[in-house]
Amino acid sequence: MSPDPISLFAEIMVALRVRYRSLNLHYEAAWTDSWVHRRCQHEHQTLIEAAKCATPHGPGWYVFAVEGDTARQLHEAEDRIVNEFRFGPHAEEPRQLGRV
């Protein structure tokens, strides 16, 4: 009997992720606590997942990307997604005087 193609595919994907770990991108949540920078050390696959992990730690949280083993600042588009989660859908729009 031939192996199940779905489980075979899953095994191949796991092997590729391990072999080419430097190409993997994930996000982590971070925050400050008593002047100390802390991070969750979870490998979140989405920005929103990382942001949800960070929110219980108070207002000083942020999300950063990890490519391979190197942390990096979010790109503008990624940052916009996190800010929309944090502040709402109109967070990036400038406010006009006299309008509420």
C-alpha positions in Angstrom: 0.0 0.0 0.0 1.4 3.4 -0.9 1.8 6.1 1.8 -0.9 8.7 2.4 0.0 11.7 0.1 -1.0 14.2 2.7 1.1 12.8 5.5 4.0 12.4 3.1 3.6 16.1 2.1 3.6 17.0 5.8 6.8 15.1 6.5 8.5 16.8 3.5 7.4 20.2 4.7 8.8 19.6 8.2 12.1 18.4 6.8 12.4 21.5 4.6 11.5 23.8 7.4 14.2 22.2 9.6 16.8 22.2 6.8 16.2 25.7 5.6 15.5 27.3 8.9 17.3 30.5 7.8 14.4 31.1 5.3 11.7 30.8 7.9 10.0 34.0 9.0 8.1 34.3 12.2 7.0 37.1 14.6 7.5 37.6 18.3 5.9 39.8 20.8 8.0 42.0 23.1 7.4 44.5 25.9 9.2 46.4 28.6 8.8 45.5 32.2 10.5 47.5 34.9 13.0 48.9 32.4 13.8 45.4 31.1 13.1 44.3 27.6 11.2 41.0 27.5 10.1 38.8 24.6 7.6 35.9 24.4 10.0 33.6 22.5 7.0 32.0 20.7 7.2 31.6 16.9 4.0 33.3 15.8 3.1 32.7 12.2 1.1 36.0 11.9 1.4 39.5 13.1 -2.0 39.5 14.8 -1.2 36.3 16.7 2.0 38.0 18.0 0.1 41.2 18.9 -2.5 39.2 20.8 0.3 37.5 22.7 1.7 40.9 23.7 -1.5 42.8 24.7 -1.8 41.3 28.2 1.6 42.9 29.1 0.4 46.5 29.1 0.8 49.4 26.7 4.6 49.1 26.1 4.4 46.2 23.8 5.5 45.8 20.2 6.0 43.1 17.6 9.2 42.3 15.6 10.0 39.9 12.9 12.6 37.1 13.0 14.2 35.8 9.8 16.2 32.7 10.6 17.9 33.6 13.8 18.0 37.4 13.2 15.5 39.8 14.6 14.5 42.8 12.5 12.2 45.8 12.7 8.8 45.4 10.9 8.5 46.7 7.4 6.1 49.6 6.9 3.2 47.3 5.7 3.7 44.9 8.6 3.8 47.9 11.0 0.5 49.2 9.6 -1.2 45.8 10.3 0.0 45.9 13.9 -1.1 49.5 14.4 -4.5 48.8 12.9 -4.9 45.9 15.4 -3.8 48.2 18.3 -5.5 51.5 17.4 -8.3 50.6 15.1 -8.8 50.7 11.3 -8.3 54.5 11.0 -5.1 54.7 13.0 -3.0 55.8 10.0 -5.3 58.6 8.8 -4.3 62.1 9.9 -6.8 64.0 12.0 -8.1 67.3 10.7 -8.6 70.3 13.0 -12.3 70.9 13.9 -13.3 67.3 13.2 -14.0 64.7 15.8 
